[in-house]
Amino acid sequence: MESIDNYISEHKERFLKELIELLKIPSVSADTAYTQDVLDTAEAVKNALSAAGCDSVEICETDGYPIVYGEKIINPELPTVLVYGHYDVQPADPINLWTSPPFEPVIKKTDLHPEGAIFARGACDDKGQMFMHVKALEFMVKTNQLPCNVKFMIEGEEEVGSNNLAIFVANNKEKLANDIILISDTGMIANDVPSITTGLRGLSYVEVKVTGPNRDLHSGLYGGAVANPINILAKMIASLHDDNNYITIPGFYDKVENLSTEERSEMAKAPFSLDAYKDALKINAVYGEKGYTTNERNAIRPTLDVNGIWGGYIGEGAKTVIASEAFAKISMRLVPNQDWKEITELFKTHFESIAPEGVTVEVTPHHGGQGYVTPTNTIGYQAASKAYEATFGKKPIPQRSGGSIPIVALFEKELESKTILMGFGLNSDAIHSPNEHFGVWNYLKGIETIPYFYQYFTELSENNKI
C-alpha cells in the first residue's frame, strides 16, 4: 500500500482526536437513560462514514436502535467487502473502579502500551476497532487506492443481543450482498504475536427468579421455618457444577464438539504464560473444568457463569429480613453444534426441576446466538493472513476465541458469506470491565493493516476467476 505509513503519521493526531470525540458519547444501549446518546452516536458514525468517502450513507430505523449503512461502489464487477461493527457500548458500572471517568477519554501509558492507550468505555469494544475501518477507508479513498467495493453495517444493539439485526439482514439481502464480511470485534494474542480468530462460542443468557413468602419477613420470627429464596437460589446455582466443574444440566454436553488430540496440540503452540496470566489477574490459581488447559477452557469448552445475583437488603447497616424474592443473571458460553435455543430450554427445564417445595422458580430467556468456526482454507482467510504478514512481519496464528458474536452465524445463514475476524485488541484491554482501554499502537496498526486485506482479497478473488 503506497504511502500508508506516511498517511497515518501525518493524520495520527486527527485520527486519535476523532475517536476520542466518539468515545465521549455514552452510547449505552442497555439503559434507556442513554437513549438520546445512542441516537447521537448513530448520527456521528453516519457523518464519519460520509467524511471518509462513502458515496451513500443512511440511518436505517429498526424497532430498536438504528443501523448505520454506508457504501462505496466503484465497480459492480469487482468484489464487495461488507464491514460490520457496533457503536453501542456496555454499561460502565461499577463507576468507582474506574481510574478516570469512563466517558472522558484519556491516553495513558501502560506496561503493555508504552506508546499509550485510550482509556474509555467502548475504546476497544467496539468503537475503536470499528473506527479503524472508517479511517482505513479514508486512506484508500483519499489516495485513490480502494481496489474493490465496500459496504458498512454498523448497529447499535450488539451489547443487548442484536434483536433487530436479524430482521434488517433478512429484509435487505440485496443491499447487503457481498463476497466477504470483515469484523474487528475480537483480539490477538499479543502485539508481537498477531492472530486471527477462527472460532467463536455461542451464547445463552437467562435471568432466574426465586420467590418465597408474599413479603419480606423478620428473620428472627420466621428464620428456620420458611424457605429463604436467597439461600435456595445459592444452593441451586451451586448444584449446576460438580466437583470437577462439569456442568450438571442433563443433555448439556450431548452435542459438544470434542477436538482431536492433533487440534488441541496445534492450539497449544500459541505462546502462553500461566504465571503471567495469573499475575495479570492477581490470582494465585486458575480454575475450571478438569482435564483441560486454561486456553482450552476459555475457547473450546462450554461454560456456565453467574453474571449477577441479588435479593434482600444490600444497603448500609443491617436489616434482618428473609427476602421475598431472589434473582440471578446467568450466561452460558457454547461451542459449535450446541444450539442456544435448545440449551436455554434444557437449562429452564432443569432449573425448575431442582426447585424445592416452598418456593417457585421463573426462568426468563434474554438473548443468545450460535457458535461459529471459520475455515482457514478460503481466500478471505488467506488475504487476512497476508495482510497481517505485510504489517507485522510474521504470519498470524489461527486461534479460537472464548467470546461470542452471535450475528456471525446469522450472516452465513442469511447472506451466505464467510466472515473474517481481524481483531487488534488484547485480552488485557478490560472490555466489559472498568478501565477499558485500547492501545494507540493497536488502533493505528489496524488502520495500517486493513487496506492490505482489501488489496490481497481483490487480487486473490480475481486470480480465482481465471
C-alpha positions in Angstrom: 0.0 0.0 0.0 1.7 3.1 -1.3 2.2 5.9 1.4 0.2 4.2 4.1 2.8 4.8 6.8 3.2 8.4 5.8 -0.6 9.0 5.7 -1.0 7.5 9.2 1.9 9.6 10.5 0.5 12.8 9.0 -3.0 12.2 10.3 -2.3 10.4 13.6 -3.4 13.2 15.9 -6.6 13.8 14.0 -7.4 10.0 14.0 -7.0 10.0 17.8 -9.0 13.1 18.3 -11.9 11.9 16.2 -12.0 8.6 18.0 -11.9 10.4 21.4 -14.8 12.5 20.4 -16.8 9.4 19.5 -15.9 7.8 22.8 -17.2 10.8 24.8 -20.8 9.9 23.8 -22.2 7.4 26.3 -24.0 5.1 23.9 -25.1 2.5 26.5 -27.8 0.5 24.7 -28.9 -1.4 27.8 -30.0 1.7 29.7 -32.9 3.8 28.4 -31.4 6.8 30.2 -28.9 6.9 27.4 -31.4 6.7 24.5 -30.6 10.1 23.0 -26.8 9.4 23.4 -27.2 6.2 21.4 -29.1 8.0 18.7 -26.5 10.8 18.7 -23.7 8.2 18.2 -25.5 6.8 15.2 -25.5 10.2 13.7 -21.8 10.7 14.4 -21.0 7.4 12.7 -23.0 8.4 9.7 -21.1 11.7 9.5 -17.8 9.8 9.8 -18.6 7.4 7.0 -19.6 10.3 4.7 -16.4 12.2 5.5 -14.3 9.0 4.9 -15.6 8.7 1.4 -18.8 6.7 1.3 -20.9 7.8 -1.6 -24.1 6.9 0.2 -24.8 6.7 3.9 -28.2 6.3 5.7 -29.6 5.7 9.1 -31.9 2.7 8.9 -34.6 2.7 11.5 -35.5 -0.5 13.4 -37.8 -1.3 16.2 -34.9 -0.6 18.5 -31.8 1.5 17.8 -30.9 2.3 14.2 -28.4 0.7 11.9 -26.0 2.9 10.0 -25.4 1.7 6.4 -22.9 3.2 4.0 -21.3 2.1 0.8 -18.7 3.0 -1.8 -19.3 1.1 -5.0 -16.5 1.7 -7.6 -17.3 -1.1 -10.0 -20.1 -3.7 -9.6 -17.8 -6.3 -11.3 -15.3 -6.1 -8.5 -15.5 -7.9 -5.2 -17.5 -6.4 -2.3 -16.4 -6.3 1.3 -19.1 -5.8 4.0 -17.8 -4.3 7.2 -19.8 -5.0 10.4 -19.3 -3.2 13.7 -21.3 -1.8 16.5 -21.5 1.7 18.0 -23.2 0.8 21.3 -21.2 0.1 24.5 -21.6 -1.8 27.7 -22.7 0.0 30.9 -19.7 1.5 32.7 -20.6 0.2 36.2 -19.1 0.0 38.7 -18.0 3.6 38.2 -16.0 3.8 41.4 -13.5 1.3 40.0 -12.5 3.5 37.0 -9.3 5.4 37.4 -10.7 8.1 35.1 -14.3 8.8 34.1 -15.5 6.2 31.5 -16.8 8.8 29.1 -13.9 11.3 29.5 -11.3 9.5 27.4 -7.6 9.9 28.3 -4.4 8.5 26.9 -2.2 6.9 29.5 1.0 4.8 29.2 1.0 1.2 30.5 3.5 -1.6 30.6 1.8 -3.3 27.6 1.2 0.0 25.8 4.3 2.2 26.2 3.0 4.4 23.4 -0.2 5.0 25.4 -3.7 3.6 25.5 -7.0 5.3 25.2 -9.0 4.6 28.4 -12.8 4.9 27.9 -15.8 2.7 27.7 -16.0 1.4 24.1 -12.4 2.1 23.4 -11.7 -1.4 22.3 -15.3 -2.9 22.2 -16.1 -1.8 19.6 -15.8 1.9 18.8 -12.1 1.9 18.4 -11.9 -1.2 16.3 -14.9 -0.2 14.2 -13.4 3.3 13.6 -10.2 1.7 12.3 -12.2 0.6 9.3 -13.6 4.1 8.8 -10.1 5.5 8.8 -8.8 2.7 6.5 -11.5 3.6 4.0 -10.5 7.3 4.2 -6.9 6.4 3.4 -7.9 4.2 0.4 -10.3 6.8 -1.0 -8.1 9.9 -0.5 -5.1 8.1 -2.1 -7.2 6.5 -4.8 -6.2 3.0 -3.7 -9.5 1.4 -3.0 -9.3 -1.8 -5.0 -12.9 -3.0 -4.6 -16.4 -2.1 -3.3 -17.1 -1.7 0.3 -20.3 -1.6 2.4 -20.7 -0.7 6.1 -23.3 -2.0 8.5 -22.8 -0.5 12.0 -25.5 -1.4 14.5 -26.5 0.0 17.9 -27.8 -3.1 19.8 -24.9 -5.6 19.8 -24.4 -5.3 23.6 -28.1 -6.2 24.2 -28.4 -9.1 21.8 -28.8 -7.6 18.3 -32.5 -8.3 18.5 -33.4 -6.3 15.4 -30.4 -7.0 13.2 -31.7 -10.4 12.0 -34.9 -8.7 10.7 -32.8 -6.0 9.0 -30.5 -8.5 7.3 -33.4 -10.7 6.2 -35.2 -7.7 4.7 -32.1 -6.3 3.0 -30.2 -9.2 1.4 -29.7 -7.4 -1.9 -28.5 -4.2 -0.2 -26.0 -6.2 1.9 -24.9 -8.6 -0.9 -21.1 -9.2 -0.5 -18.2 -11.5 -1.2 -16.8 -11.5 2.3 -17.7 -10.0 5.7 -15.0 -8.2 7.8 -15.3 -7.7 11.5 -12.9 -6.3 14.1 -14.6 -7.1 17.4 -12.0 -9.7 18.7 -8.4 -9.6 19.8 -5.0 -11.0 19.1 -2.5 -12.9 21.2 0.0 -10.1 21.7 1.4 -7.1 19.9 4.3 -9.2 18.6 2.2 -12.3 18.1 -0.6 -11.5 15.6 -3.5 -13.9 15.4 -6.8 -14.3 13.5 -9.9 -15.6 15.4 -11.2 -18.7 13.6 -13.8 -19.7 16.2 -16.4 -18.1 18.4 -18.5 -19.6 21.2 -22.3 -19.3 21.1 -24.3 -17.8 24.0 -27.4 -18.4 26.0 -28.3 -15.7 28.5 -31.1 -16.1 31.1 -32.5 -14.5 34.2 -33.8 -16.5 37.1 -36.2 -15.5 39.9 -36.9 -17.5 43.1 -40.0 -16.4 45.0 -40.8 -17.5 48.6 -43.2 -15.7 51.0 -45.5 -13.0 49.8 -43.4 -10.3 51.6 -40.1 -9.8 53.3 -40.1 -11.4 56.7 -38.5 -10.8 60.1 -35.5 -13.2 60.2 -36.0 -13.8 63.9 -39.7 -14.6 63.8 -39.6 -16.6 60.6 -36.0 -17.8 60.2 -35.7 -21.6 60.1 -39.4 -22.0 59.4 -39.8 -20.5 55.9 -37.7 -21.2 52.8 -35.3 -18.3 52.2 -35.2 -17.6 48.5 -31.6 -16.3 48.6 -30.4 -19.4 50.4 -32.3 -21.6 48.0 -31.0 -19.7 44.9 -27.4 -20.1 46.1 -27.9 -23.8 46.6 -29.5 -24.2 43.2 -26.7 -22.3 41.4 -24.0 -24.3 43.3 -25.6 -27.5 42.1 -25.1 -26.6 38.5 -21.4 -27.7 38.6 -20.0 -30.9 40.1 -16.6 -31.3 41.9 -14.8 -31.4 38.5 -16.6 -28.2 37.4 -18.5 -30.2 34.9 -22.0 -28.7 34.2 -24.7 -30.9 35.6 -27.6 -30.0 33.3 -28.8 -33.2 31.7 -28.1 -33.2 27.9 -25.9 -30.1 28.1 -22.9 -31.9 26.6 -24.7 -34.1 24.1 -23.7 -32.0 21.0 -20.4 -30.6 22.2 -17.7 -30.8 19.6 -14.6 -32.6 21.0 -11.4 -31.5 19.3 -8.9 -34.2 18.4 -5.5 -34.5 20.1 -3.9 -33.1 17.0 -6.2 -30.0 17.0 -5.5 -29.5 20.7 -1.8 -29.8 20.1 -2.0 -27.1 17.4 -3.8 -24.8 19.9 -1.1 -25.4 22.5 1.6 -23.9 20.1 0.2 -20.4 20.8 2.5 -18.5 23.2 1.0 -18.6 26.7 2.5 -18.0 30.2 0.3 -19.3 33.0 2.3 -17.3 35.6 1.8 -14.1 33.6 -1.9 -14.9 33.2 -2.3 -15.3 37.0 -0.2 -12.2 37.7 -2.3 -10.0 35.4 -5.5 -11.1 37.2 -3.9 -11.1 40.6 -5.0 -14.6 41.4 -2.9 -17.5 42.8 -4.5 -20.3 40.8 -6.7 -20.9 37.8 -10.0 -22.7 38.0 -12.1 -24.7 35.6 -13.2 -27.9 34.1 -10.9 -30.8 35.0 -8.8 -32.2 32.1 -8.4 -29.0 30.1 -5.9 -26.3 29.9 -6.7 -22.6 30.6 -6.7 -21.8 26.9 -9.0 -24.8 26.1 -11.4 -23.9 29.0 -11.9 -20.4 27.6 -12.2 -21.3 24.0 -13.3 -24.8 23.1 -15.3 -25.8 26.2 -18.8 -24.6 27.2 -19.3 -22.7 30.4 -22.0 -21.5 32.8 -21.4 -18.4 34.9 -23.5 -16.2 37.2 -23.2 -12.6 35.9 -25.1 -11.0 38.8 -27.1 -12.1 41.9 -29.3 -10.0 44.2 -32.1 -10.0 46.7 -33.0 -8.8 50.2 -31.3 -5.9 51.9 -27.9 -4.7 50.5 -27.8 -1.1 51.9 -25.7 0.3 54.6 -26.0 -1.2 58.0 -28.2 -4.1 59.0 -31.8 -5.1 58.2 -32.7 -8.6 59.5 -35.1 -9.9 56.8 -35.8 -13.0 54.9 -36.3 -11.7 51.4 -39.4 -12.5 49.4 -37.5 -12.8 46.2 -34.0 -13.5 44.9 -32.6 -13.1 41.3 -29.6 -14.0 39.2 -28.5 -13.5 35.7 -26.7 -16.4 34.1 -24.8 -16.8 30.9 -23.7 -20.0 29.1 -21.0 -19.9 26.5 -21.5 -22.6 24.0 -19.3 -24.4 21.5 -20.1 -25.3 17.8 -23.0 -27.7 17.4 -24.7 -26.6 20.6 -27.9 -24.8 19.7 -28.5 -21.9 22.0 -32.3 -22.2 22.0 -32.0 -25.9 22.9 -29.6 -25.2 25.7 -31.8 -22.5 27.0 -34.7 -24.9 27.2 -32.5 -27.6 28.8 -31.5 -25.0 31.5 -35.1 -23.9 32.1 -36.3 -27.5 32.5 -33.5 -28.5 34.8 -33.5 -25.3 37.0 -37.2 -25.5 37.5 -37.0 -29.2 38.3 -34.5 -28.8 41.2 -36.5 -26.1 43.0 -37.6 -27.4 46.5 -41.0 -27.0 47.9 -41.7 -23.7 49.5 -40.5 -21.6 46.5 -41.5 -21.0 42.9 -38.9 -20.5 40.1 -39.2 -18.5 37.0 -36.6 -18.6 34.1 -36.7 -15.8 31.6 -34.5 -16.1 28.5 -32.9 -12.9 27.3 -30.8 -13.5 24.2 -28.3 -15.8 22.6 -26.6 -17.0 19.4 -24.8 -19.8 17.7 -21.1 -20.5 17.8 -19.1 -20.2 14.6 -15.9 -21.7 13.1 -14.4 -20.1 10.0 -12.3 -22.2 7.7 -8.6 -21.3 7.1 -8.5 -22.5 3.5 -10.6 -19.7 2.0 -9.2 -16.7 0.0 -10.7 -14.5 2.7 -8.5 -16.1 5.4 -5.5 -16.1 3.1 -6.0 -12.4 2.4 -6.2 -11.6 6.1 -3.1 -13.7 6.8 -1.1 -11.9 4.1 -2.3 -8.6 5.4 -1.0 -9.3 8.9 2.2 -10.6 7.5 2.7 -7.4 5.5 2.5 -5.1 8.5 3.6 -7.4 11.4 6.4 -9.2 9.5 5.1 -12.6 10.5 2.2 -14.9 9.8 -0.7 -14.7 12.2 -1.7 -17.7 14.4 -5.2 -19.0 13.9 -7.0 -19.2 17.3 -10.4 -19.8 18.7 -12.0 -17.2 21.0 -14.0 -17.6 24.1 -16.2 -14.7 23.2 -19.4 -14.7 21.3 -20.6 -12.7 18.2 -23.9 -14.3 17.6 -24.6 -12.5 14.4 -21.7 -14.2 12.6 -23.7 -17.4 12.2 -26.7 -15.3 11.2 -24.7 -13.7 8.4 -23.6 -17.0 6.9 -27.2 -18.3 7.0 -28.9 -15.2 5.5 -26.2 -13.7 3.3 -24.3 -16.9 2.5 -21.0 -15.2 3.3 -18.0 -16.2 5.3 -16.7 -13.8 8.0 -13.1 -12.9 8.7 -12.4 -11.7 12.2 -9.5 -9.3 12.2 -9.1 -8.1 15.8 -6.4 -5.8 17.1 -7.2 -5.6 20.8 -5.6 -7.6 23.6 -7.2 -9.8 26.3 -5.8 -7.3 28.9 -7.8 -4.4 27.4 -10.5 -4.8 30.0 -13.5 -4.9 27.7 -16.8 -5.1 29.7 -14.8 -4.0 32.8 -13.8 -0.8 34.5 -10.8 0.9 32.8 -11.4 -0.5 29.4 -8.7 0.7 27.0 -7.2 0.3 23.5 -3.6 0.8 22.6 -2.7 3.7 20.4 -0.3 1.4 18.6 -3.1 -1.2 18.1 -5.5 1.4 16.8 -3.0 2.7 14.2 -1.8 -0.8 13.3 -5.4 -1.8 12.5 -5.7 1.2 10.2 -2.4 0.2 8.5 -3.3 -3.5 8.1 -6.9 -3.3 6.9 -6.2 -1.8 3.5 -3.8 -4.7 2.8 -6.7 -7.1 3.3 -8.7 -5.2 0.6 -5.7 -5.4 -1.8 -5.0 -9.1 -1.3 -8.6 -10.2 -1.2 -9.2 -8.4 -4.5 -6.1 -10.0 -6.1 -7.0 -13.5 -4.9 -10.6 -13.1 -6.0 -9.5 -12.1 -9.5 -7.0 -14.9 -9.7 -9.6 -17.3 -8.5 -11.8 -16.4 -11.6 -9.0 -17.4 -14.0 
